[in-house]
């Protein structure tokens, strides 16, 4: 049903956003912070540096605005796909 597809899309988008957001934070951090010759460069070493300097919650900083965009978007996409799959 439409309601099930909307809920499934919302939940899927939320879980995906929560899982991938820390990697986006690490990517943004690596693009904006300047490091000396001995600075961290790899994904996991940068993640450790962020947690050490800012705390673990920093990896999910800014996730609420992202969730407000991604969750409804995924719900609409999944519901539309399932509807068109039946119609076409």
N, C-alpha and C positions, 0 to 999 in steps of 0.2 A: 504494500500500500504506500501511498504518498507519505504518510506520517512516518512509517518505518524507514523509508529511504532518507527522509529529512533528518531523522534522529541518527541514523547510521552515518550519514555524511558529516554531521556535526561532531559526533564522537570521533570518527576517523580523522577529521581535520584537527581536532583538539589534541589527540594523541600524537599525531605527526608533528604538530607545532611544538609540543612540549619536548619531544625527543630530539628535534633538529635545531631548536633555538640556541642551545649552548654552542653549537658549531658555527652558527652565524655570528654570535658574539665574539668567538675566538677569531673568526675571519676578519671582522670589523676591527677588533683590537690590533691584529697583526698589520692591518692597512693604515692605522692611524697613529700607533705608538712608535716612537723612535727608540731604537736599541743600540747599545754599544757593540763592540766586536764580539763580546761573549754572551749576547742576549739570546733568548730562546727563539727558535725559528719554526720548529715542528708543531703540529696541531696539539699533541698531548703535552709537550713541554710548555707551550703557550697557555694551555688550559691550567696546568699546575701553577704557572706564574700568576695567572689571574686569580685563582683560588687563594694563593698565598698572599697576594697584595690586597685583594678586594673582598675575599670571602666567597664561599660557594654560591650564595644567593645571587651574586653578580652575574652568573652565567644565564640566569633567567630574567635579568633586568630588561624591561621593555616588552615582555611577553604578552601583557594584557592587550595593548593595542593590536599586536599581531593576531592574537586569538579573536579579537573583535572583527577582524577582517577575514581570517582564514576559515573559521568555523562556519559562518553562514555561506561563504563562497563554496566550500566543499559540499555543504548540504544541498545547495542549488544545483551544482554540477552533477552530483550523484542522482538526485531526484529527476533532473532533466534527462540524463542518460537512460535511466531505467524506464521513464515514460516513453521516450522516443524508441527505445528498443522494442517495446510492445506495439507501438503505433506503426512503426516502419517494419 
